[in-house]
Amino acid sequence: MLMNLALRAYRMYRWNVLGVAVGAILAAVGTTVSAKVQMNGLFTDHMVLQRGMADPVWGTAAPGESVTVALAGQRVKAVADAKGKWMVKLAPMQATSVGHTLVVRGSKNQVVLHDVLVGEVWLCAGQSNMEFTMMFQHNAMVKINRAKYPNLRLFQVSRIGANHPASTVSADPGKVDPFVETHKTPEAQISGGGWRACTPTSVQHFSAVAYYFGRDLQEKLHVPVGLIEADWGGTQIETWISHGALARDPDGPLFFRRWKQALADYPALLATFNQEMKRYRKIAKTDRSEHKKLPRHPLFPCWSGKTPATSPIIMDPRVYHYGVAHPAGLFNGMIAPLIPTAIRGVVWYQGESNFERGLQYHRLLPLLIHDWRRHWRDPKLPFLIVQLPNIARAKKSLFPGSPKHPYMQDWFASVREAQMQASQTVSHTATVVTCDNKGNNVDIHPQNKPIVGYRLALAAEATVYHQPVVWSGPLYKSMRVLGHKIVVRFTHVDGGLTTRNGKPLNGFAIAGKNGDFVWAGAKIVGRTIVVESSKVPDPVAVRYDWDVFPGANLCNTAKLPASPFRSDSFPVLGDKNR
């Protein structure tokens, strides 16, 4: 089972590792600095520019060189500064599916981009449930072969971290090696691919959630849609936040201190691993010749973000270090080079790797949102957040408590609470509930990505494009105690409360002042839920679906699921985890 997971994860990583290795080789050879006019690597054939906004176009040239950008009748000029940087802003344009030609002309050369569309551009970021590609689905090729949408355009940011903010997403692989500790240049160039129209070939290794979101959004808006995918499986939220923002967080010094210690400890861990590998190869060679069962393969040393750990996946330690756990590393390598491109909003699907630090996540998710908005200079930049799904199927729920794993319910549930709370306290955000989307006992990646994309598109349609559609299931509003019962009120009732499977309500629990929750009966009364248990004559708090394996069934008549919630503020396990 473990090795199956390892092989699956390896398939998700192998292209990233290969790209980084190529980059390192080219970096060792060296590069030639060119004074020719060049564009940021985000600008390629088949790209989509954001409609209705002043679109920045930028790149490099010789210091003092005059640069002219022409597109759809516009001609805008700029002069490269002392560092060779230039930028223009195109006037806002209407959406068009007619491909334009964008020309950037300097004194020595010109760059010509073909088939440039204008429409809606979204950045889709996060960890493995966002990275989960179309190829990993059940019946993958059937779904992939249907993906023929010429006005849906795809761009994937290479999965690389960096010590300092990168200046460009380059279509040419490996300008410099961002993993060399001695490299201090803040202008590192990070490799990436170009824009591609959505076809069965181009979509195979693209994010499934992003694809379904973009497909459904385009069908609703009838304009071109561009998707920028920037994700990395297993990553924690702190690697996606800038150094400056983390430094202002109460736990920022702790993140940086742990990281410094991890780098100091790693050589010894790697040396131990190499010695174990020598012994393993020697024993394995003999066992193979004698047809014996091979011993267990040594586990590769890595870093969990808090303590040294091991992984069954063999990968370049620099890739793992600077990508998965490096505080601010992926902001530097994958987000910074996209700024300040004009985008409509961000889809954020992450949280699994912070599952045991829910209280901290309550603070870090809003921090990330405000951090990105500050860098984009857009205080109203929309964020669509995907709430953690049902992590696994369980024969018996762990909620309201389990002597075997009492902590897990709080850990995952607290992150879900943080995700919902972010959308209720930070403006221009929305959280999409996916607790009815199940993984399984060995995989936290639910297969049903179309439903996630569909709900994201609904949320965008309602909260960003202001269309009158029902986009959310019931959300907890308030509760009041009536004798031995608790009456719960909701927002987003939309047509009334019901259950998604036609069965009686489940998943509710109540507690008295002692904080000991017990299962409770629940029934729909108009637009409220009445909860009671004979075991709690004087209830003070109610919870719904507060579990690592949420399986409750409350929804509205649009069949959109209710979000897990709790009315109390009792301490939960994991509150002190940092």
N, C-alpha and C positions, 0 to 999 in steps of 0.2 A: 504493500500500500504506500509506504513512504517513498519507495523508488518510483512508483507510478506518478506520484505528485512531483517528484524531482524531475522526471523526464518531461512532464507537462510544463513545469516552470522553465526548464532548460530551453524548450522550444520557444517560449516567449522571450527568453533572454538572448538566444544565440545570435540573432541578427544584430542586436545592440552591441554585443561583445565584439563581433567581427568588425563592425563599423568603427568601434573605438580602437581596435588593434591596428586597422589600416591607418587610422588617423595618427596613431603613435609612430608608425613606421615613417609616414610622410613627414611628420614633425621632426624626426631624428635626421632626415635628409636635409631638411631646411626648405624655406620658401623664398620666393623672390617678391619683393615689394614692388607693386606696379603703380605708376602715376596715372594710368589710364582711368577714365571714368568707370566706376563700378557701382552696382546697386547692392543694397542689402539682399542677402540670399532669399528672403521671403518673396522678392519680386521676380517672378518667372512667367513664362508662357502659361496660359490657361488660368491665371489667378482671378480672384474676385475682390473687387474693391467695395468698401462699405458705402451703401447709398445714403444720401441725406446728411453726410458728414464731410468736413474738410479732411480729405485723405492725405496723410503725410507720405511722401516718397523721399527716400534718403539713401545715401551711400558715401563713397569716397572718391577723391580726385586729387590732383596736385594742389597743394596749398595755393590759394588765390585764384584757382582756375574757375572760369565762368561755366555754369552748367545750365542747360535748358531742358525742361521736361514738357513734352507735348502729348496731349491725349484728348480726343473727341472735341477738337476745336480750342482747347485751352493750351496756352503757352506760358509757363511759369519759369522764372530764372532764379538762380541762387549762385553764391560764390563760396567755394570751399574755404573753410577757416584755416588757421595755422596748423591744425592737425590733419588737414585734408578732408574734413567732414563737411558734407552739405546736406541740406534738406529743403524741400518745397512742400507746400500744401495745395492740393488741387481743390478747386471750389466744389461744393456739394453737387452731386449728380443724381439723377433719377435712375431707377433700376433698368437694366437692359440686358437681354439675352443675346444681343448682337455683339459679336466679338470685336473689340477695339484694338488698335495698335498703339502701344505706349513707346515713345521714343525719348531716350535720354542722350543728349548730345553735349560733348565737351569740345575742347580745342583740338584734341588728337584722335578721338574715336567717338563712336556712338553705340548705345545698347538699344536693341529693338525687342520688345515683347509683343507677342501675338495672342490673339484670342482672349483679351482681357474683358471680363464681364463686370457688371455693377449690380450688387444685390445686398444680401445679408451675410455678415461674417461673424462666426462664433468660435471662441476658443474653448476646446473641450479638454479638461485636465484632470489629473488624479492618479490613482494607482491601478491595481490589476483589473478591477471590474470595469474600468474605463479602457485599459489596454487590451482587454479580452477581444480577440479579433474575430472577424467573420468566419475564419477557418475553424475556430474552436466550437462552433455551434453544432448541434445535432442536424443532420441533413444539410450540412454546410453548403455543398455545391448546388443544391436545388435553390437555396436562398441567394447564393452568390450569382448564379446565372440569371436571376431576375433583376440584378442591380444595374440597370441601364438607364442612367439619368445624366444626360450630357450637360445639364445646367446645375448639377450638384458637383462641386469641386472639392478635392481633398488635398490636404497638405499635412505631412507628418514631420514633427520636429525630432531630430535625432536624440536618443536618450543618453545624454552626457551631462555630467556635473562639472562645475568649475570653481576655482578659488575666488574668482572675481567676475563681475558682470561681463558677459560676452557682448560684443558689439554687433554681431551679425549671425544670421542663420545662413550658412553657405551651402550652395548646391554642389560645391566641389568638396570631396571628403578630406577631413583631417588637415586643416591649415596649421594647427599647432596642437601639442599634446597638453590638454588642460590638467592632466594628472601629475605632472612633474612638480614636486614640491617647491623647487627652486624657481619655477616660472611665476613671476610677479606682474607680468604685463596685464593691465586691465582690459586690453583690447583683443582678448583671445577670440578667435573665430571658431565657431562650432559648426560641424557639418550637418547637413540636412538635405532632404529631397525637394523636388519641385512640385508645383501644383499639377494635378491630374484630374481630368474629367472622370466621373464615376462610371466605371465599367466593371464587368466581372473580373477582369485582370487586376485593375487598380484597387479594388475594394477588398481583395482577399485578406490582406494583412492589415487592414484598417480597423479602427475601433468599431465594434458592433453597435454599442450604445450611441456613439456619435453618428454613425451612419443612419440608424433608424430615426434618431432625432432630426437630422438634416433632411432625410427623405420626407418625413411627415410634415416638417415645417415648410418645405418647398411646395408640397402639395396643397397646403393651406394658404400660403402667401402668393403663390404663382410668380415668384421672382427667383433669380439665381441665388443659391446658398453656397457659401464657402465655409469649410470646416477645417480648423487648425487643431490637430491632435498633439497634445503635449502631456505624456503620461509615462509612468514607470511603476511596474508592479512591486509591491512590498515597501513602498516609500512612506515615510512618516510626514506629517504635515509641516514639521519644522524645516524640512529640507526645501520646501516650496515657498518659504517666507524669506524676505531679504534680510541681510545681516543687520542693517540698521534697525529694522522693526524688531527683530529678535533681541537685539541689544537692549531695547526699551522694555522688554517683557520681564516680569519677575524671575522667570526660569531661564532667561537667556544666558546668564553667566554659567548656569549649570550645563546647558547644552554645549557651550563652547569648551567648558572644562572637560567634560566627558569625551568630546571629540579629540581634544589635544592628547588626553591620556590614551585613547584608542590608537592614535597614530604612533605613540611611543611604545605601546605594548605589542603592536602588530608584528614587527620583525621576529620577536621571540616565538610568537604563536605560529608564524609561517615556517620558521626553522623546525619547530616541533612537527608540524604537518609534513614537511619534506622528509624528515627522518622516518616518520610512520609510513610514508609512501614508499620509501626504499625497502622497508621491511615487508610491506604488503606485496610489492611487485615480486620480491624474491620468493615469498611463500606461495603467491598466486601462480608463479611459473611452475613450481614443483607440483602444486595441486592440480593444475590443468593437465600436466603430463601424466598424472596418476588418476585423472578423472574424478577428483574429489570436489566436494562443494567448496566454492571459494569463500574465504573469510570476508567479514564485513569491510567495505571500503572505508578508509579514513574520511572523516568529515572535514570539510574545508573550513578554516577559521574565517569568521566574518564579524560584523558588529551589529547588534540589534538596536542601537541608539542609546542603550543604557548600560549593557554589560557585554563582555565577549560572548560570542555564540558560535554555533557551528552550522554548516549547511551541507546537504548532500549534493549540492550543485557545485561543480568545479568551474570556477570563473576567475578572471583576472581580478585580484584583490583591489586594484585601483578602480576598476569599474564599480565594484560593490561599495567600496568606501565612499567614493565621491558622488555616487548616485544615490544609493538607498538611504544612507544615514548621515551624510554630511550636512550640518545645519547651513541653510541657505544655498547649498550646492546646486540644486536643480533650479532654484530661482535664477542663480547666476548663469547656468548653462542653457536653460530651456525657455525661461520666461523673459529675462532681461533683453535678449536679442530680438524679441518680438515687439518691444516697446519703442515707439508709440503708435504702432499700426492701428488703424481705425477698426474697431470691432463693435458689434452690437451688444455682446455680453459674453458671459463665461458660464460653462457647465462644469460643475465640480463634483466628482465622484471619488471620494477618499474617506478614510477613517478606520478601516480594518486594522491598520498597523498601529493605531493609537488606542486600540480597544480597551486597554487596561488603564488608561489615563483620561477617563471621561471628564472629570472636573476641569482638568487642564485644557481639554479640547473645547470646553465651553468658552474659554478665553482665546485659544489659538485660532479657531475658525473665524471669528469676527476680526481678529488681528490680520489674518491673511487677506480677507476681503478689503479692509481699509488700506492695507499695504499696497495691493495691486491697484486699487482706485487712486491712491496717491501717485503711484508711478505713471499711471495712464492719464493722470490729471483729469479724472472724471469721477466726481464724488457720487454720481448716480449710476455707475456702471452696473448693469444687472448681473446678478448671480443666481443661477439655478442650481440648487443643492440636491443631490440624490441621497436620501436617507439610507443607512445600511440595510441590506436585505435580510431575510431569514437566513442565518448562517448555515444551519444544517437541519436535517430532519431528526426528530427524536421520538422514541417510542413513548416517552413520558416527559412532560415539560419539567424544566428545573424550577419554574416559577410556581409558587412564591418562595420556594427554598429547596435546597437539596443538600443532604449531608455529604454527598460525594463531591459536588462542584458548586458550593454556595456562592462563589464569587462571580461566576461567568454571567449570570443574569444581570448583575449590576453593571459589569464592565461594558458589554455591548449596548445595553439599554441606555446607559448614561451618555454614550456617544450619540445614539439616536436622538436623545433628548437635547443634546447640544446642537445637533443639526437643525432640529425643529425650532429651538429657541433662537438660533441665529436669524432665521427668517422672520421671526416675530419681533425681534428687537433691532435688527439692522434693516434700514429701508432699502427698497428696490431689490429684494431677495425673495426667493420662494423655495420651499422644500418639497420634493416629490417623495411620497411614501411608497416603499417597495417591500414592506414586511410580509406581503403575501407572495413574494417571489422567492422561492426556496432553492437553496443549494442542496448539498447532501452531506453525509457524515464525514467525507474526506475532502470536500471541495467547497470553498466559500464563494465560488463563482456561479451564481444561478445561470441557467441556460437561456431563460426567457428574457433576452435583451430587447426584443421588439416592444414589450409592454413598458419597459423603462423609457425607451425613446419616445413612445407614444405619449406617455404622461409628461415627459419633459416638453414635448411640443405643445401639449395642452397648456402647461404652465406658462410657456413663452407667449402663446397666443393670447392668454388672459392677462398676464401681468406686465408683459413688455409691449405687446401690440394692441392691448386694450380692447380685445374682442369679447363679446358677451357669451363666454363658454364656461361650463362647469369644469374646473380643473383639479379640485382637491376633494379628498374625502373629509369626513367629520374631524374637526380639531377641538381639543378640550378648551372650554371657555371658563367654566366655574363649577363649583359644587356647593351644596348646602345640606346640612344634616337635619333630617326630619325624624325625630325619635331614634329608632334603631336602624333607620335607612339613610342612604345618601342619594341625593338627586343630582345628576350630572347634566350640565348643559354644554352644547357644542356650537361652533360656527361651521359653516360650509355643510349644513344639513341638506340643502338643495333637493327639494322634493320629498324629504323625509328620511328617517333612519330605517335600516333593514339589515339583513345578514347576507353575505355574498354566496352562501351555500344553502340558504333556506332553512337551516337548522337553528335551534335556540342559541341565544347569545352565550359566548364563553370568553374566558380570558380576564374577567374582572376579579379583583381581590380587594378586601378592606382590612383596616387595622384600627385598633384603639390607640390610646396614648402610649402603650408599650412598644408600638412600632412592629408588632408581629402580624404579618399579613396572612390571611387565610382566604381560600377560594370562597367566592360569594355568588349567589344567584343574581341574575340581572335580567330586566325586561324593559322593553321599549314602551314608553308612555308618552305619546305625542312626539314632541321633538326633544325629549329627555330620556335618560336611562336611569332607572331606579335600581339601586344595588343594596343587597342586605344579606346577612348571615346570622344564624342563631348563635354562632360562636363569638360574635362581637356585638354585644348589646349596646355599647356606646362607641360607635365608630367616629373616627376623626379624619381618616384619610382613605383615598381610593386610588388604585392603580389599574391600568389596562395594558395587557400584552407586554408587561415589563419583564423581558426575558431575552436570552440569547437565541432562543428558538420561538419567536413570536408566531402564534398560529391561530389567533383569535379571528373573529369573523364579522365584526361591525363594519358597515359601510353605508353610503347613501344610495339613493335610487339610481345614481349614475354608475354604481358598482365600483366606486373609488374607495379604497380602504381607509379606515380611521387610523390616525397615527397613534402609536404607543404613547402613554403619558402617565404621570403621577401627579397627584394634588399636593403631596407632602414634600417636606424638605429634610426628611430623616437622613442621617449620614448613610452613604452607600460605600461598599467596599471599592476601593480604588480612588476615593477622594484624595487620599494622601500620596498617591503615586505620582512621581515626577520623572 
